[in-house]
Amino acid sequence: MTAAAALAAMIVPQVGAQTRRHHENSVTRQLHLTRAIEETYTHRWEIGGGGGFLRFEPGPLLRRDNQIDWAMSGAYYLTPAYGIVAEVSGHDGDVKLNNALPGGPNIGSVHPLVTEYTFMAGPQWRFYRSEKYAISGHVMGGYAMGNFDGGSKGIAAPLLGMWPTGNAFAASAGVDLDYNFYPNLALRVEPLYLYTHFGSANQNNKGLNLELVYRFGRIK
């Protein structure tokens, strides 16, 4: 019994010390994580830029085409979760045409270049935040400028089965998936939906962007 008591007297302090160190390490890690999250998501401003592709509907008689996409955005955060975002984007691509369109000319080797520019703004909600990852959603509205006559050899766009050149309402919804390299620098993957209303018709376009995001300033 004396030996057991002596052994217990040796083991119990060691177990207690290990428990205290484990608790202290856990508290230290949690404090580090909390500081990192606060440092990352208390930035007031975000600017981003990049590109990707958009599946666009160029006309009522044509199949969707792949367009090259670029975008530049800026966000002003009111809180770590809620902000206002504005974006300018451009999209362009060659349209694949059918040689014989109903009621239209024989277009031969015409390969029109379709270009759209969008100017939109709206609210942004960052609903998941961690040290390395963040997920945000946004909805924006504005207008689009579309040119459907490029490279058409003088044939009016509607005769080629495309929308008429002009301006139209535009709206967008997207999800931002951020991976943080540093508190102020992130890589963003953005699946997006773009609605346009060229030719008084509805175009439901989908795409994907890859962007770099830089954060600066502080929410006070």
Buried (B, 14 or more C-beta within 10 A) or exposed (E): EEEEEEEEEEEEEEEEEEEEEEEEEEEEEEEEEEEBBEBBBBBBBBBBBBBBBBBBBBBEBBEBBEBEBBBBBBBBBEEBBEBBBBBBBBBBBBBEBEEEBEEBEEBEEBEBBBBBBBBBBBEBEBEEBBBEEBBBBBBBEBBBBBBBBBEBEEBBBBEBBBBBBEEBEBBBBBBBBBEBEEBBEBBBBBBBBBBBBBBEEEBEBEBBBEBEBBBEEEBE
